Amino acid sequence: MTAQFNIGAYTPAEAARLLAMSAVNLRRWLYGYDYQGPHGTAHQQPLWAPQYDAEIDGQLLGFRDLVEARIVNALRAKRIGLPTIRLCIARAREVIGMERPFSTKAFKTDGRRIFLEITSAPDEPRLIDLKSHQHVFRDIVAPSLVGLEFGDDAVMRWWLFPHRHSIVIDPARSFGQPIVARNGMLTSRVVQDVRAEGSIARVAKLYDLPQGDVRDALAYEESLGSHRLH
């Protein structure tokens, strides 16, 4: 696998850990899957084309793939079906003109209109239950955009503590792994050093960091919980 600068690089297992979801489901969304249909084995197409070519690089996700999956995962958590999500992506792709529309600045601006168009389409009135999901963008999608910083066209970085800007996922730094924004130190390394030094204060002094940054790194790694890689 060949990681590319400014794109980020995650195996499905690493991405699933960061998103607190199943790696199996993530692979199905990105690479499709075979299933038994009424006429034999059929293939379900991916939801979108990953940033990396699986034939050349293997199964590897870029940062924008991570953001797309974050939003799809939020929709699935609210029991919105993949056919509806597929439709949402297709409509957003038509409006925005990009393969990965959920990770664009235009989607953050116009996503609400896109979802309203889908839910009010006369030929697809049951795809989203209007009574229970009429605020799908406000209640499900918009919270998934919190912490994302956008450039002119697309997402640039993901602030994991949005109000403090202490911990970040930035595809231009450390291949998109979670780091302390101030000095680029991997959050996983912070955990190791605190264990070795036995003190948050010692690690903060060693790397000339505020103790709050060290605490945030520890808190973030702890939040990954059961999705931690072994």
PEZI-V508747 format. One record per run of one state. SS is the DSSP state (a for helix, b for strand, c for the rest). FROM is the first residue (numbers start at 0). TO is the last residue. If there is no record, write none. Layout:
ss:from:to
SS:FROM:TO
SS:FROM:TO
//
This chain:
ss:from:to
c:0:8
b:9:9
c:10:10
a:11:18
c:19:21
a:22:30
c:31:31
b:32:36
c:37:38
b:39:43
c:44:52
a:53:56
c:57:59
b:60:60
c:61:61
a:62:76
c:77:80
a:81:95
c:96:99
a:100:102
b:103:103
a:104:118
c:119:120
a:121:123
c:124:128
a:129:132
c:133:134
a:135:144
c:145:146
b:147:149
c:150:152
b:153:158
c:159:165
b:166:169
c:170:172
a:173:175
c:176:177
b:178:179
c:180:184
b:185:185
a:186:196
c:197:198
a:199:205
c:206:209
a:210:222
c:223:223
a:224:226
c:227:229
//
